[in-house]
Amino acid sequence: QAVMLSRVARPVASAWHHASPRASWGRHCSMGEQPAEAGGSLTVIGFGSLLSERSARSTFPDLTGFQLARVRGCRRVFRHPAGIFFGRGIVPDTEGKRQCSSLSVEACEGSSVVVAVMQIPGLDFDALARREEEYELVATPFHALDGEGDEPIGEGLMCVPLAADEDFVKKWGLERYEVAYGQHGIKTIWGWGPESGILPCPIYLRHCVLAAEKAGPVAYASFLDDSYLVDRKTTIREYLKTRPDIMTALPPPSLMERYNG
């Protein structure tokens, strides 16, 4: 959606924070690369709102081969703000606007997450990179859902945190940063530490929980128990017990279809 640019002060060097170490489980891709399979499809791995086929088709109507799988060596964390949440007007107007976090994955030895894998015909790598602008796309191996066997059954593109906030500006420019984040008072994308207090955007969290529930009991349990707040201690299952209002709050009418799992 179009957002009018509000001129804000250029972030100073001290405002840019480095993210966690890059994912160690995948092969990093770059703009211009198109790791497409025969027939021109990209294999994409979803770990949040794409967990349900219904939700995935609202984003990628022509997807094929939808299946659940498991990615080893990582966990989900709500740890960074998403510019699109501000643009769509779904960030609660609370003090500090801290309920603005989206979802990412990060390396965590001994952990694993249930994901959705799908092939997207005709999807251009660069277009996917622009859609997922605050992430890096990493070619990531995935395993069978039942966990049997040591060998992965395939590889797909998964969104992981950029190594540093500067990488966003290098890829998309300072003006894009100001449009997506700066005009909303956000000074860092990936610099929110465990004590920062950033919380999930409620409408988006509800969307992800509903998608995981529709994906079945294994995916649902994984989402609740293998997803964490930024403190890396509080699971989403635990958080929802303290915030029952999240699952009863409805999206705006214009977003009801998109943000409903």
Secondary structure, 3 states (H helix, E strand, C coil): CCCCCCCCCCCCHHHCCECCCCCCCCEECCCCCCCCECCCEEEEEECCHHHCHHHHHHHCCCCEEEEEEEEEEEEEEEEEECHHHHHCCCCCCCHHHCEEEEEEEEEEEEEEEEEEEEEEECCCHHHHHHHCCCEEEEEEEEECCCCCCCCCCEEEEEEEECCEHHHHHHHHCHHHHHHHCHHHCCCCCCCCCCCCCCEECHHHHHHHHHHHHHCCHHHHHHHHHCEECCCCCCEHHHHHHHCHHHHCCCCCHHHCCCCCC
